[in-house]
């Protein structure tokens, strides 16, 4: 939906500028961009199946649940920079 995803693509560049080595950034941004299109294609098929088997309202419940789970994981696991990430080995 364009009203809340307008910051997504510029944010990817800011994210990769901190997390990826300079010579790998363009490849990683391309993969991230491709993922948004892949997700759209997959979700359209899944939404059709949900509507057919569980009713149209299930699309909103299922996608909302996944969005909340993703937010919780992102909030807990993702840090501002690699230096702040507790899962990255410093050695």
PyMOL commands that set and color helices and strands:
alter all, ss='L'
color gray80, all
select helices_A, chain A and resi 2-5+8-19+22-54+57-77+82-84
alter helices_A, ss='H'
color red, helices_A
deselect
rebuild
show_as cartoon
